[in-house]
Amino acid sequence: MNNIFEELQRRGFIAQMTHEEKIKNKLNHEKTVFYIGFDATADSLHVGHFLQLVVINHMIKAGHTPILLLGTGTTMVGDPTGKTDMRKMLTPEEINYNADRFLEQMGRLVPLDKCIVARNGDWLMNMNYIELLRDVGVHFTVNRMLTAECFKSRYERGLSFIEFNYMIMQSYDFLKLFTEYNCTLELGGDDQWSNIIGGVELVRRVKGEEVCGMTFKLLTTKEGKKMGKTEGGAVWLDANKYSPYNFFQYWRNVSDDDVINCLKLLTFLPIEEIEAMEKWQGSELNKAKEILAYEVTKFVHGEEEADKAMASAKAVFADGSHDENMPTTELTDADFTEDKIGLLDLLVKTKLLPSKGEARRLVQQGGVTLNDEKVTEPTMFVDRDTVKNTLIIKKGKKVFHKVVLI
């Protein structure tokens, strides 16, 4: 087994641990069964999940066995962590559909034959509430739960009773997986620390056994802002929700301050090679960003899509050419009224902006260019003939989008 603990530490993954020496020994000298949970709140994984999948691959390489826990039960309640409003309630059918999509994507990103796949709905949905209270709830004190970070963001608008049960359910998952699979380690993002502690304590109280928990750092910028969000929403791993080209461009456009950290966390390049890049400056950092974008896109979408995205990016930035791989929106005659379409409608239609309000602000700030001409009047219209001859929209300095008429 390799020195996986030091590898994770050197790359900057590790945030908090329950038992540092015990975890270090487990990872470096024992074959350990660990788990990471994925609540099925959407029909695609996103960048936040991606970091966890990278960790899973590192752990598999070191000889450990992951349990991919699909939260078909916990998603029924919804994790309040980091939310100012209660999560949207999904039906069991929606949750199971989302979980199936997760598993489909995971199959391309981790070797499923080396994983255990479980769904917590298989046990949580069959428990009655009295059983949950007597067997699990009795081990939790309300006073301690109220100090948990995962609940604090919800106090101002009101923490619902259903959300208050989430920690108990996630903790029971650890107890169940310990009993069924001898799972002795839970991993998760640092925002899950309180929930992980709950599970560690529950196993100790019920089984008299010491299990461990470890969190890894969230993917944030140097200023602490969470990465993986754009003006149009989340950066999804599904190519139909977020194109490989846009995915490549997202990583190509990270700031100089963040590129080395992203290389350490999101790629499998040797750590020594990345540490050597820490001395890079100026144009060398642009090369580091290209490496980051290519490596991450290759992992998520495959080498062919990464090659196409790289070629498209180079073509656009080199001479502004209208590369065939550029993200494209197709319009029909039905999209036009009297042979024209409003600029704000067009920007929303292309999904460059999520709303007319945000589109208006960007136009007024001078952040939109049509065929190399900056536009500043949000009430303008775009003619059908302009689109017929191919329209290239540039958002900001680096996001290009093609609009064609079919």
N, C-alpha and C positions, 0 to 999 in steps of 0.2 A: 504493500500500500504506500502511496506517496504521502508527502507531508501536506495534506490537504488543508489543515488548520492554518498553517503559515501561508499557504497559497491564497486562501480567502482573506486572511488578515492583510497580506501584502497588497492585494488588489483593492482593499478598502471596503469589503463587504460587511464586516462584522460591526454591529452596533452595540447590542447588549447580550449578556449571557446569564443564566441562572447559576451555573457551576463551571467556571472557566477551566480548571484543571481536569475535571471529569470529562467535559466536552472535548478538550484537546486530546485526551487519551482515547476517547471513543472514536474520534475522527481519524486519528493517526495510527491506531493500533488495533481497532476492533472493526468487524463488519457490523454496521449499525442500520437498523430500520428506522427511517425518519419519515415525517409527513409534512406536507404543505397543503393548505386548503385553498380552494378556488370557488368562491360563490358565483353562481351562474346568473349574474344580473344583466347580462347582455348576450347577444348572439355571436360575439367575437371576443377573443382575448385582446388585450391592449398592451401598451409599453410597460405598464406597471407589472403585469403578469410576466412579461418577457424577462425582466430581471430575475424573477423567481425560477424561470425555466433554465436560465444560464447557470444559476446555482445548482439546480438539479443535475445538469450535465457534468459540472465539476465533481459533484458528489458521486455520481455513477462511475466516473472515470477513476475515482479513488476506491471503488469497490463497495460502496454503500447502496442500500436498496430504498428507493423512494416510494412512498404511498402518495399517489395523486388523488387527493380527496375532493371529489366534486360535491359542492355544497347544495345538493338538491333538497336538503331539509332546512339548513340554516338560511338559505335564500328566501324561504317562506316568511322569515321574520325580518331579516335585513340587518346588516351590521351598521350601527350608528357611527362608527369610527370616522372622524373627519367630515361628517355631514352636519350642516346646519338645519336641514329639513329631513323629515322621515323619507326613507327610500320608497320608491314606487313599489306597490304590492303586485307581485306577479302570480299568475295561476300556476298550478302544478304542471300543466301542459307546457306553458311557456318556459318554465324553469328546466324541465327535462329536455326540451328542444335546445335551449341554450347550452346545457351540459353536454349534449351530443356534439354540438358544434365545437365546444372547447376541446373535447376528446379528439375530434377529427383534426384540429389544428395541432394539438399536442403530439399527435402521431407523426407529424412532420418535423417536430422540433426536439423531441426526446425519444430514445429507444424504448417503446412501450413494453417490449419483451423483457426488459430489465426493471420494470416498474410493477407495482401493485396498484390497480385502479379500484377505488371504492366510492360509493355515493352515500352520504350520511342520511339521505332520505330513507334508506333501507332500514335504519334503526330509529331515527327520530320520529318519522311519520307513524310508526307503530306504537310509540309510547303513549300512555294516557297521562294526563296532566298530574293526577295525584301521585302516580309512580315517579314522575320527574321531580316533583316537590319533595317526596319522602327520600328518594335514593340519591338525588343530586343536590337539590336546593337546600337541604339541611346543612350542607357543608359550606355554604356561603353566608357571609354577613353583609347586610345592606350597607353598614357604615363603610366597610372597606371597598365595596363595589362603587360607592359614590365618589371615592377618591380617584378612580381609574380615569386615565386620560381619554379613553374611548368614549366616555359619556359627557365629558366637560363641554364639548362644542355644541351639545344638544340642550344644555340647561336653559339657555336664554329663550328659546322658542318652545321648550317643553319636550322632555324625554318621555316617550310613550311607554306604557307598561310592557307592550310586546317587545320593544327594543331592549328593555331592561333584562329580558330573558336571554338575549343573544349570548352573553358571556357564559351563562350556564350551559347552553347548548353546545357551544364550541368546546368548553371544558370537558363535557361528556364525550365528545368525539375523541379526545386524547385518551380518556379512560377506556373507551371501546376499542380503539386501535392498539392500545397497550395489551388489553386482554386477548384480542383476536390474533394479533400479528407480532407481539412482543416489540411494539414500536416504543422506543425510549427517548425520542428526540423530536420536538416540534420546531420547525423553522417558519419564519414569516417576516414580512416587512416590519419596520420598527414601530409602526402605528398599531401593530397587533400585540405589543408587549403585555398589556394588561390581560388580554384574553389568554395569552400563552401562559402567563403566571397562574391564571385560574385553573388551567388544565393540569399544570405541574402539581399544584396544591391538591387538586381533587384526587389524582392518582395516589399521592402520598397518604391522604386521609382514608381513602377507601381500601387501597391495596397494601399500604405500608411500604411502598417501594419508591425509590428516588429516580425520577425521570428528569429530563433536562429540556430547556428551551433556549433558543438563540434567535435573535433578530438580525436582519441585515439592513443597511442604510437604504433609505428611500432614494430614488433617482431624482436628485434635485440639482439646480444650478448652484454656482458658487455663492449666490446671494440667498440660497435657501428656497427658491421657487421650484415647485414641483414640475418636472419635465413630463412630456407626453401629452401636452395639451396644445391645441392651436386655436386660432380664431374660429375655425370650423368645427371644433370639438376634439375628441380623443384621437390619438394616433393608434389606429387599429392594426392588428396583424392580418386581418382578412383583406386580400387584394381587391375585393369588390367594394369594400367600405373605405379603403385608403390605398390608392394605387402604389405599386412598387416604385414608380418614379417619385411620387410625393414623399414616400417613405424614405427613399434615398436622400431627397432634398432636405428633409427634416434634419437628418443627422449631418449632412454636409453644411448646414447653416448654424450648427451650435456655435457658441461663442468660443473665443480663444481660451478663455479661462476654464472651460468645461470639457474640452476635447480629450485631454489626457485621462481625466476621471472616467469619461464614458468608454474610452478604449480599455481601461482596466476592468470596468464592470460588465461591459456588454460584448466583448470579443474574447476569442480564445488565443489571441496572439501571445507568445511567450512574454511573461511579465518583464523579463530583462530587456526585451526589445522595446516595450512600451516605456519603461523607465528611462531608456536612452533618449526617447523622444521628449522627455521633460526639459531638455536643454534647447529644443527647437524654438525658433523665433520667426516672426515675419511670415514670409511666403512658405516656410517650412511647415507652419501650423496649418496652412491651407492643404498641404499634402497630407498631414495627419488627419484632417477632417475627411478628405477623400478616402483614406484608408478606413476610417471609422464607418463612413456611409456604406462603402463597398462590403466590408466584412459583416455588418449587421444585416444589410439587405440580402446578402448571399445566404446567411443563416436562416432568415425568415422566409424569403421568397425563392431561393435557389440561385445558382451561379448564372444561369442564362438571363434571368431578370436583372440581376446585379450588373452584368455586363451591359445590358441594354440601357439601364438607368445611368450608368457611368458614361456611356457613349453619348446619350441624350444631353446629359448635363454639360459635357465638354463642348458639344456642338452649340448649345444655346449660349454658353458663356464666352465661347471663342468668337463667334461671328453673328449671333442672333438668329441663326438659321432655324427654320421651322421643322425641326426633327419629327419624324413619324412616331417616335415613342413618347412624345410630349403628352401629358394628360389632356384629354379632348372631351368636349361636350358637343353633342350633335343636336342641332335645332331643326325643326320642321317648319313648314309654312304656318302651322297652327300656333307657333310661339310668337308670331308677329301680328300686330294690329296696324292695319294700313301700312304694311311693309316696314314696320319699325318696332323695336322693343326698348323699353326703358333701361337705362344703364344699371340702375339698382336691381331691377328684376333679373337682368343678365348676370350680375355678380352673384346673386343668390342662386340662380339656376345652375351656375357652374360649380356651386358649393365652395367658391373662394371665400365667401363670407356667409355666416349663418343667418343673417337678418338684414333687412333694408336699413335699419338704424345703424348697424355697424358698417354697412357698405357706404352709407352716406358720410359717416365720420371719416372713413379712410379716403374717400374721394376728396372731401374738403381739405384734408391734410396733405393732399398731393401724392398719395400712395398708390394711384392706379394709372397705368399707361395702356393705351390702345394702339397697336401697331406703331410703337415707338413714339407716340405723342401723348404727353401727360394731359389728363383731364381733371378738371377741378369743379365742374358744374354737375351736381348730382341729379339735376332734372333733365339732363340731356338724353337723347334717344340714339340708338344705333340702327342704321339702315340695314335692310335685308341684303342689299347689294354688297355692303361692307363685309358681312358675314359670308356671303356667297364666295367672295374672293379670299377667304380665310382670314380670321381675326385672331391676333395674338394679344392676350391680356397679360400684363405683368403687374403683379401685386408686390409692392415694396421693391426691393432690389433684386430678389433672387427667385421669386415664384412665378413661373411661366405657365400659361394655360392656353390651349388652342380651341377655338370655336368654329365649327363648320356647319354648313347647311346641307341637309340630305333630302 
